[in-house]
Amino acid sequence: MNKQAKANLLMFVVTMFWGLSYTFMVMGAETMSTFNIVAQRCLLAFFVAGAIFYPRMKKANTQMLKYSFIQGMFLLQLFAFSIIGLETTTAANAGFILSLTVVIVPILSSFIEKQLPSRAVGFALVCTMIGIIVLTAQGSFTFRPGDLYMALAAVGYSIYLVLNGRFTNKVETIAYGVYQLGFAGVGALILCLIFETPQLPQTTNAWIAILGLGLVCSAFCFIAQAVVQQHTSPTHTGLIFSAEPLFAALFAMLFLGESLTTQVMIGGSFILFGNLIAQMEQFHVMRYFTKKTPTKLSH
């Protein structure tokens, strides 16, 4: 197995754990408040990843810390809105709605670059919007608050990803990512002190949720992604990430007792198909740019 195949396999594992994070968030929210969960998740991941990458952490400068703070606030919004959303929607719905980032990111990039989205992105947008309507609309065509919170989380995460593309070219990427977790954790802790009562997990499920979110879904996944992206292409990464909502739905059925309804299957299929269309477009672009002009051999 070559390096890219191993990298893709590891990215698949990372995607699986991110799908599992929805189940962990539901488990934690049974007995813990929102900012409590986010603070403990992010600070645990920050200290673990920071200890592993300590030599790189010492190289932080003002620019890196500024960018990390901005991104940390978007991560705080993502994690908090996801937990709030999961209070009134299913883990399966949450996974599919958050996967809208695959389509929103190229749309935001088009606005920044002052270009119309490509046909593939336009088609993907139509598919995902149909999927959202099927997935979230109730009999009276009203949407659950949780679905709206997950949509807001998807928009915030899309902005995060767009900014990430600009910031990572200017800083040391691993330390920059670890500091994001630290800022998100401190921000959540401050909000917890203001609006909630800080407390450690009190039940077995709560401990499993915090340790799973902090060690597995944040620290491990962050470290693994940093290693993987050196050996595989963005296109392969995006396609593998498209499987995250499927894992979210699978783990929700296994551990939370959620049922795979016809509504989830149809709506999720539209969203997943839209994500794949948005990603598959890049294969053509990559082939175009990697086409080589024949050159004469020198002797």
VODREN-697880 format. One record per residue (C-alpha): x negated, y, z. Coordinates in Angstrom, 3 decimals. Layout:
// VODREN-697880
<node><px>X</px><py>Y</py><pz>Z</pz></node>
...
END
This chain:
// VODREN-697880
<node><px>0.000</px><py>0.000</py><pz>0.000</pz></node>
<node><px>-1.532</px><py>3.341</py><pz>-1.078</pz></node>
<node><px>-1.571</px><py>6.557</py><pz>1.003</pz></node>
<node><px>1.494</px><py>8.071</py><pz>-0.662</pz></node>
<node><px>3.539</px><py>4.893</py><pz>-0.115</pz></node>
<node><px>2.528</px><py>4.862</py><pz>3.566</pz></node>
<node><px>3.354</px><py>8.583</py><pz>3.835</pz></node>
<node><px>6.789</px><py>8.040</py><pz>2.284</pz></node>
<node><px>7.449</px><py>5.159</py><pz>4.682</pz></node>
<node><px>6.505</px><py>7.320</py><pz>7.677</pz></node>
<node><px>8.697</px><py>10.161</py><pz>6.366</pz></node>
<node><px>11.546</px><py>7.656</py><pz>6.120</pz></node>
<node><px>11.028</px><py>6.834</py><pz>9.818</pz></node>
<node><px>10.991</px><py>10.567</py><pz>10.657</pz></node>
<node><px>14.266</px><py>11.027</py><pz>8.764</pz></node>
<node><px>15.784</px><py>8.091</py><pz>10.637</pz></node>
<node><px>14.877</px><py>9.660</py><pz>13.997</pz></node>
<node><px>16.315</px><py>13.025</py><pz>12.919</pz></node>
<node><px>19.544</px><py>11.222</py><pz>12.115</pz></node>
<node><px>19.396</px><py>9.711</py><pz>15.599</pz></node>
<node><px>19.022</px><py>13.197</py><pz>17.141</pz></node>
<node><px>22.762</px><py>13.859</py><pz>16.688</pz></node>
<node><px>23.555</px><py>10.867</py><pz>18.886</pz></node>
<node><px>21.048</px><py>12.064</py><pz>21.501</pz></node>
<node><px>22.628</px><py>15.538</py><pz>21.504</pz></node>
<node><px>26.105</px><py>14.092</py><pz>22.061</pz></node>
<node><px>24.772</px><py>11.932</py><pz>24.915</pz></node>
<node><px>23.048</px><py>14.886</py><pz>26.557</pz></node>
<node><px>26.040</px><py>17.203</py><pz>26.210</pz></node>
<node><px>28.176</px><py>14.805</py><pz>28.263</pz></node>
<node><px>26.600</px><py>16.055</py><pz>31.500</pz></node>
<node><px>24.280</px><py>18.940</py><pz>30.559</pz></node>
<node><px>24.831</px><py>22.457</py><pz>29.240</pz></node>
<node><px>23.658</px><py>23.609</py><pz>25.810</pz></node>
<node><px>20.659</px><py>25.814</py><pz>26.659</pz></node>
<node><px>19.557</px><py>23.338</py><pz>29.344</pz></node>
<node><px>19.214</px><py>20.668</py><pz>26.671</pz></node>
<node><px>17.454</px><py>22.943</py><pz>24.169</pz></node>
<node><px>15.007</px><py>24.301</py><pz>26.763</pz></node>
<node><px>13.992</px><py>20.865</py><pz>28.023</pz></node>
<node><px>13.799</px><py>19.384</py><pz>24.524</pz></node>
<node><px>11.576</px><py>22.140</py><pz>23.121</pz></node>
<node><px>9.341</px><py>22.651</py><pz>26.161</pz></node>
<node><px>8.710</px><py>18.911</py><pz>26.502</pz></node>
<node><px>7.782</px><py>18.714</py><pz>22.812</pz></node>
<node><px>5.630</px><py>21.861</py><pz>23.095</pz></node>
<node><px>3.538</px><py>20.542</py><pz>25.978</pz></node>
<node><px>3.084</px><py>17.083</py><pz>24.436</pz></node>
<node><px>2.228</px><py>18.334</py><pz>20.925</pz></node>
<node><px>0.189</px><py>21.210</py><pz>22.368</pz></node>
<node><px>-1.946</px><py>18.777</py><pz>24.375</pz></node>
<node><px>-2.598</px><py>16.664</py><pz>21.269</pz></node>
<node><px>-3.479</px><py>19.677</py><pz>19.107</pz></node>
<node><px>-5.120</px><py>21.746</py><pz>21.866</pz></node>
<node><px>-8.248</px><py>22.667</py><pz>19.831</pz></node>
<node><px>-6.029</px><py>24.165</py><pz>17.119</pz></node>
<node><px>-3.798</px><py>25.918</py><pz>19.639</pz></node>
<node><px>-6.786</px><py>27.951</py><pz>20.858</pz></node>
<node><px>-7.142</px><py>29.535</py><pz>17.411</pz></node>
<node><px>-3.842</px><py>31.429</py><pz>17.643</pz></node>
<node><px>-3.852</px><py>35.097</py><pz>16.631</pz></node>
<node><px>-1.296</px><py>37.905</py><pz>16.749</pz></node>
<node><px>0.035</px><py>37.164</py><pz>13.258</pz></node>
<node><px>0.549</px><py>33.462</py><pz>14.018</pz></node>
<node><px>2.333</px><py>34.206</py><pz>17.289</pz></node>
<node><px>4.595</px><py>36.758</py><pz>15.585</pz></node>
<node><px>5.601</px><py>34.302</py><pz>12.859</pz></node>
<node><px>6.022</px><py>31.510</py><pz>15.405</pz></node>
<node><px>8.293</px><py>33.702</py><pz>17.535</pz></node>
<node><px>10.540</px><py>34.505</py><pz>14.549</pz></node>
<node><px>10.794</px><py>30.842</py><pz>13.578</pz></node>
<node><px>11.246</px><py>29.769</py><pz>17.180</pz></node>
<node><px>14.364</px><py>31.940</py><pz>17.421</pz></node>
<node><px>15.786</px><py>30.260</py><pz>14.309</pz></node>
<node><px>15.049</px><py>26.845</py><pz>15.832</pz></node>
<node><px>16.819</px><py>27.944</py><pz>19.018</pz></node>
<node><px>19.859</px><py>28.934</py><pz>16.943</pz></node>
<node><px>19.748</px><py>25.625</py><pz>15.053</pz></node>
<node><px>19.543</px><py>23.425</py><pz>18.146</pz></node>
<node><px>22.094</px><py>25.428</py><pz>20.165</pz></node>
<node><px>24.695</px><py>25.658</py><pz>17.400</pz></node>
<node><px>24.253</px><py>21.948</py><pz>16.666</pz></node>
<node><px>25.030</px><py>21.001</py><pz>20.265</pz></node>
<node><px>27.974</px><py>23.427</py><pz>20.469</pz></node>
<node><px>29.273</px><py>22.121</py><pz>17.162</pz></node>
<node><px>29.063</px><py>18.502</py><pz>18.270</pz></node>
<node><px>31.531</px><py>19.273</py><pz>21.065</pz></node>
<node><px>34.381</px><py>19.510</py><pz>18.543</pz></node>
<node><px>33.186</px><py>17.596</py><pz>15.489</pz></node>
<node><px>31.731</px><py>14.149</py><pz>14.882</pz></node>
<node><px>28.030</px><py>13.322</py><pz>14.622</pz></node>
<node><px>28.655</px><py>12.039</py><pz>11.082</pz></node>
<node><px>30.263</px><py>15.331</py><pz>10.010</pz></node>
<node><px>27.462</px><py>17.296</py><pz>11.671</pz></node>
<node><px>24.789</px><py>15.395</py><pz>9.744</pz></node>
<node><px>26.459</px><py>15.897</py><pz>6.385</pz></node>
<node><px>27.200</px><py>19.604</py><pz>6.968</pz></node>
<node><px>23.663</px><py>20.376</py><pz>8.141</pz></node>
<node><px>22.305</px><py>18.712</py><pz>4.996</pz></node>
<node><px>23.727</px><py>21.691</py><pz>3.091</pz></node>
<node><px>20.287</px><py>23.248</py><pz>3.568</pz></node>
<node><px>19.120</px><py>21.275</py><pz>0.518</pz></node>
<node><px>21.439</px><py>23.432</py><pz>-1.606</pz></node>
<node><px>21.385</px><py>26.694</py><pz>0.385</pz></node>
<node><px>17.584</px><py>27.032</py><pz>0.263</pz></node>
<node><px>17.300</px><py>27.297</py><pz>-3.549</pz></node>
<node><px>20.257</px><py>29.718</py><pz>-3.559</pz></node>
<node><px>18.517</px><py>31.987</py><pz>-1.021</pz></node>
<node><px>15.293</px><py>31.713</py><pz>-3.015</pz></node>
<node><px>17.169</px><py>32.787</py><pz>-6.142</pz></node>
<node><px>18.439</px><py>35.921</py><pz>-4.392</pz></node>
<node><px>14.946</px><py>36.772</py><pz>-3.157</pz></node>
<node><px>13.452</px><py>36.247</py><pz>-6.611</pz></node>
<node><px>16.436</px><py>38.037</py><pz>-8.226</pz></node>
<node><px>17.250</px><py>35.099</py><pz>-10.477</pz></node>
<node><px>20.450</px><py>33.171</py><pz>-10.997</pz></node>
<node><px>20.449</px><py>29.650</py><pz>-9.518</pz></node>
<node><px>19.758</px><py>26.875</py><pz>-12.011</pz></node>
<node><px>22.570</px><py>24.787</py><pz>-13.478</pz></node>
<node><px>21.553</px><py>21.856</py><pz>-11.290</pz></node>
<node><px>21.823</px><py>23.970</py><pz>-8.131</pz></node>
<node><px>25.161</px><py>25.393</py><pz>-9.299</pz></node>
<node><px>26.510</px><py>21.905</py><pz>-9.930</pz></node>
<node><px>25.156</px><py>20.724</py><pz>-6.568</pz></node>
<node><px>26.864</px><py>23.658</py><pz>-4.848</pz></node>
<node><px>30.229</px><py>22.691</py><pz>-6.351</pz></node>
<node><px>29.771</px><py>19.074</py><pz>-5.221</pz></node>
<node><px>28.812</px><py>20.033</py><pz>-1.697</pz></node>
<node><px>31.677</px><py>22.508</py><pz>-1.323</pz></node>
<node><px>34.146</px><py>19.824</py><pz>-2.411</pz></node>
<node><px>32.523</px><py>17.488</py><pz>0.101</pz></node>
<node><px>32.809</px><py>20.064</py><pz>2.896</pz></node>
<node><px>36.516</px><py>20.588</py><pz>2.177</pz></node>
<node><px>37.231</px><py>16.847</py><pz>2.132</pz></node>
<node><px>35.088</px><py>16.172</py><pz>5.182</pz></node>
<node><px>36.292</px><py>18.934</py><pz>7.471</pz></node>
<node><px>39.807</px><py>19.971</py><pz>6.426</pz></node>
<node><px>42.584</px><py>18.639</py><pz>8.607</pz></node>
<node><px>46.163</px><py>18.032</py><pz>7.526</pz></node>
<node><px>46.973</px><py>21.750</py><pz>7.794</pz></node>
<node><px>43.738</px><py>22.699</py><pz>5.982</pz></node>
<node><px>42.267</px><py>24.211</py><pz>9.122</pz></node>
<node><px>38.664</px><py>23.650</py><pz>10.096</pz></node>
<node><px>37.433</px><py>22.525</py><pz>13.481</pz></node>
<node><px>35.229</px><py>25.057</py><pz>15.319</pz></node>
<node><px>32.466</px><py>22.459</py><pz>15.414</pz></node>
<node><px>32.358</px><py>22.271</py><pz>11.624</pz></node>
<node><px>31.940</px><py>26.047</py><pz>11.400</pz></node>
<node><px>29.153</px><py>26.012</py><pz>13.991</pz></node>
<node><px>27.337</px><py>23.332</py><pz>11.989</pz></node>
<node><px>27.729</px><py>25.426</py><pz>8.820</pz></node>
<node><px>26.200</px><py>28.412</py><pz>10.647</pz></node>
<node><px>23.382</px><py>26.152</py><pz>11.841</pz></node>
<node><px>22.786</px><py>25.094</py><pz>8.221</pz></node>
<node><px>22.565</px><py>28.729</py><pz>7.083</pz></node>
<node><px>20.142</px><py>29.607</py><pz>9.892</pz></node>
<node><px>18.008</px><py>26.547</py><pz>9.169</pz></node>
<node><px>17.931</px><py>27.467</py><pz>5.469</pz></node>
<node><px>16.588</px><py>30.931</py><pz>6.318</pz></node>
<node><px>14.037</px><py>29.234</py><pz>8.567</pz></node>
<node><px>12.871</px><py>27.017</py><pz>5.691</pz></node>
<node><px>12.608</px><py>29.930</py><pz>3.253</pz></node>
<node><px>10.531</px><py>31.939</py><pz>5.740</pz></node>
<node><px>8.456</px><py>28.850</py><pz>6.478</pz></node>
<node><px>7.373</px><py>28.733</py><pz>2.849</pz></node>
<node><px>6.031</px><py>32.276</py><pz>3.167</pz></node>
<node><px>4.496</px><py>32.046</py><pz>6.630</pz></node>
<node><px>2.648</px><py>28.732</py><pz>6.325</pz></node>
<node><px>0.326</px><py>30.146</py><pz>3.648</pz></node>
<node><px>-0.999</px><py>32.713</py><pz>6.114</pz></node>
<node><px>-1.573</px><py>30.713</py><pz>9.321</pz></node>
<node><px>-2.878</px><py>27.404</py><pz>10.663</pz></node>
<node><px>0.229</px><py>25.299</py><pz>10.118</pz></node>
<node><px>0.104</px><py>22.776</py><pz>12.974</pz></node>
<node><px>-0.520</px><py>25.308</py><pz>15.759</pz></node>
<node><px>2.062</px><py>27.594</py><pz>14.163</pz></node>
<node><px>4.642</px><py>24.821</py><pz>14.338</pz></node>
<node><px>3.865</px><py>23.874</py><pz>17.936</pz></node>
<node><px>4.147</px><py>27.486</py><pz>19.108</pz></node>
<node><px>7.584</px><py>27.657</py><pz>17.470</pz></node>
<node><px>8.768</px><py>24.912</py><pz>19.813</pz></node>
<node><px>7.323</px><py>26.814</py><pz>22.759</pz></node>
<node><px>9.083</px><py>30.067</py><pz>21.862</pz></node>
<node><px>12.364</px><py>28.222</py><pz>21.237</pz></node>
<node><px>12.043</px><py>26.529</py><pz>24.627</pz></node>
<node><px>11.283</px><py>29.767</py><pz>26.492</pz></node>
<node><px>14.168</px><py>31.538</py><pz>24.736</pz></node>
<node><px>16.557</px><py>28.741</py><pz>25.665</pz></node>
<node><px>15.298</px><py>28.761</py><pz>29.258</pz></node>
<node><px>15.981</px><py>32.514</py><pz>29.564</pz></node>
<node><px>19.512</px><py>32.052</py><pz>28.187</pz></node>
<node><px>20.009</px><py>29.113</py><pz>30.532</pz></node>
<node><px>19.023</px><py>31.260</py><pz>33.537</pz></node>
<node><px>21.445</px><py>33.994</py><pz>32.435</pz></node>
<node><px>24.488</px><py>31.931</py><pz>31.387</pz></node>
<node><px>24.010</px><py>28.481</py><pz>32.909</pz></node>
<node><px>22.513</px><py>26.691</py><pz>35.902</pz></node>
<node><px>19.173</px><py>24.990</py><pz>35.166</pz></node>
<node><px>19.106</px><py>21.330</py><pz>36.128</pz></node>
<node><px>17.188</px><py>18.195</py><pz>35.304</pz></node>
<node><px>19.056</px><py>15.232</py><pz>33.761</pz></node>
<node><px>21.271</px><py>13.524</py><pz>36.353</pz></node>
<node><px>22.280</px><py>10.350</py><pz>34.489</pz></node>
<node><px>20.541</px><py>7.615</py><pz>32.522</pz></node>
<node><px>22.149</px><py>8.813</py><pz>29.282</pz></node>
<node><px>20.987</px><py>12.365</py><pz>29.938</pz></node>
<node><px>17.400</px><py>11.216</py><pz>30.519</pz></node>
<node><px>17.498</px><py>9.114</py><pz>27.350</pz></node>
<node><px>18.817</px><py>12.140</py><pz>25.443</pz></node>
<node><px>16.143</px><py>14.577</py><pz>26.679</pz></node>
<node><px>13.248</px><py>12.137</py><pz>26.269</pz></node>
<node><px>14.529</px><py>11.071</py><pz>22.853</pz></node>
<node><px>15.006</px><py>14.641</py><pz>21.639</pz></node>
<node><px>11.751</px><py>15.936</py><pz>23.123</pz></node>
<node><px>9.293</px><py>13.093</py><pz>22.544</pz></node>
<node><px>10.731</px><py>11.295</py><pz>19.520</pz></node>
<node><px>12.813</px><py>13.786</py><pz>17.508</pz></node>
<node><px>10.584</px><py>16.826</py><pz>18.124</pz></node>
<node><px>7.011</px><py>15.967</py><pz>19.182</pz></node>
<node><px>6.583</px><py>12.707</py><pz>17.226</pz></node>
<node><px>8.527</px><py>13.865</py><pz>14.173</pz></node>
<node><px>6.633</px><py>17.147</py><pz>14.039</pz></node>
<node><px>3.228</px><py>15.444</py><pz>14.260</pz></node>
<node><px>4.227</px><py>12.774</py><pz>11.742</pz></node>
<node><px>5.566</px><py>15.340</py><pz>9.283</pz></node>
<node><px>2.351</px><py>17.375</py><pz>9.532</pz></node>
<node><px>0.340</px><py>14.257</py><pz>8.641</pz></node>
<node><px>2.730</px><py>13.013</py><pz>5.943</pz></node>
<node><px>2.951</px><py>16.234</py><pz>3.942</pz></node>
<node><px>-0.759</px><py>16.002</py><pz>3.166</pz></node>
<node><px>-0.229</px><py>12.754</py><pz>1.248</pz></node>
<node><px>3.127</px><py>13.040</py><pz>-0.536</pz></node>
<node><px>4.970</px><py>15.516</py><pz>-2.746</pz></node>
<node><px>7.693</px><py>18.001</py><pz>-1.731</pz></node>
<node><px>10.074</px><py>16.240</py><pz>-4.140</pz></node>
<node><px>9.651</px><py>12.862</py><pz>-2.470</pz></node>
<node><px>9.992</px><py>14.533</py><pz>0.924</pz></node>
<node><px>13.243</px><py>16.242</py><pz>-0.080</pz></node>
<node><px>14.736</px><py>13.072</py><pz>-1.500</pz></node>
<node><px>13.929</px><py>11.106</py><pz>1.650</pz></node>
<node><px>15.380</px><py>13.885</py><pz>3.819</pz></node>
<node><px>18.656</px><py>13.511</py><pz>1.923</pz></node>
<node><px>19.165</px><py>10.229</py><pz>3.799</pz></node>
<node><px>19.373</px><py>12.024</py><pz>7.175</pz></node>
<node><px>23.204</px><py>12.355</py><pz>7.199</pz></node>
<node><px>23.534</px><py>8.658</py><pz>6.390</pz></node>
<node><px>21.449</px><py>7.798</py><pz>9.455</pz></node>
<node><px>23.480</px><py>10.284</py><pz>11.519</pz></node>
<node><px>26.701</px><py>8.502</py><pz>10.518</pz></node>
<node><px>25.192</px><py>5.020</py><pz>11.065</pz></node>
<node><px>23.897</px><py>5.760</py><pz>14.580</pz></node>
<node><px>27.168</px><py>7.505</py><pz>15.484</pz></node>
<node><px>29.018</px><py>4.291</py><pz>14.615</pz></node>
<node><px>26.560</px><py>2.078</py><pz>16.487</pz></node>
<node><px>26.141</px><py>4.089</py><pz>19.704</pz></node>
<node><px>29.065</px><py>6.522</py><pz>19.894</pz></node>
<node><px>31.842</px><py>4.331</py><pz>18.540</pz></node>
<node><px>32.682</px><py>6.692</py><pz>15.670</pz></node>
<node><px>34.539</px><py>5.089</py><pz>12.799</pz></node>
<node><px>33.588</px><py>5.322</py><pz>9.137</pz></node>
<node><px>36.813</px><py>6.785</py><pz>7.782</pz></node>
<node><px>37.734</px><py>7.195</py><pz>4.128</pz></node>
<node><px>37.509</px><py>10.958</py><pz>4.634</pz></node>
<node><px>33.899</px><py>10.685</py><pz>5.857</pz></node>
<node><px>32.950</px><py>8.333</py><pz>3.013</pz></node>
<node><px>34.414</px><py>10.517</py><pz>0.249</pz></node>
<node><px>33.321</px><py>13.881</py><pz>1.663</pz></node>
<node><px>29.877</px><py>12.593</py><pz>2.604</pz></node>
<node><px>29.390</px><py>11.098</py><pz>-0.850</pz></node>
<node><px>30.070</px><py>14.443</py><pz>-2.529</pz></node>
<node><px>27.584</px><py>16.214</py><pz>-0.243</pz></node>
<node><px>24.929</px><py>13.522</py><pz>-0.648</pz></node>
<node><px>25.370</px><py>13.537</py><pz>-4.434</pz></node>
<node><px>25.009</px><py>17.330</py><pz>-4.483</pz></node>
<node><px>21.817</px><py>17.097</py><pz>-2.416</pz></node>
<node><px>20.344</px><py>14.514</py><pz>-4.767</pz></node>
<node><px>21.160</px><py>16.629</py><pz>-7.836</pz></node>
<node><px>19.431</px><py>19.640</py><pz>-6.245</pz></node>
<node><px>16.342</px><py>17.518</py><pz>-5.546</pz></node>
<node><px>16.223</px><py>15.505</py><pz>-8.789</pz></node>
<node><px>15.925</px><py>18.730</py><pz>-10.783</pz></node>
<node><px>12.363</px><py>19.041</py><pz>-9.491</pz></node>
<node><px>11.223</px><py>15.858</py><pz>-11.228</pz></node>
<node><px>11.664</px><py>17.547</py><pz>-14.605</pz></node>
<node><px>9.890</px><py>20.670</py><pz>-13.381</pz></node>
<node><px>7.005</px><py>18.624</py><pz>-12.040</pz></node>
<node><px>6.610</px><py>16.680</py><pz>-15.268</pz></node>
<node><px>6.517</px><py>19.960</py><pz>-17.172</pz></node>
<node><px>3.783</px><py>21.467</py><pz>-15.013</pz></node>
<node><px>1.683</px><py>18.330</py><pz>-14.828</pz></node>
<node><px>1.639</px><py>17.887</py><pz>-18.610</pz></node>
<node><px>-1.988</px><py>18.095</py><pz>-19.682</pz></node>
<node><px>-3.346</px><py>19.583</py><pz>-22.892</pz></node>
<node><px>-5.662</px><py>17.157</py><pz>-24.733</pz></node>
<node><px>-9.305</px><py>18.206</py><pz>-24.551</pz></node>
<node><px>-12.326</px><py>16.991</py><pz>-26.472</pz></node>
<node><px>-14.783</px><py>14.760</py><pz>-24.676</pz></node>
<node><px>-18.280</px><py>16.135</py><pz>-24.312</pz></node>
<node><px>-21.334</px><py>13.971</py><pz>-24.653</pz></node>
END
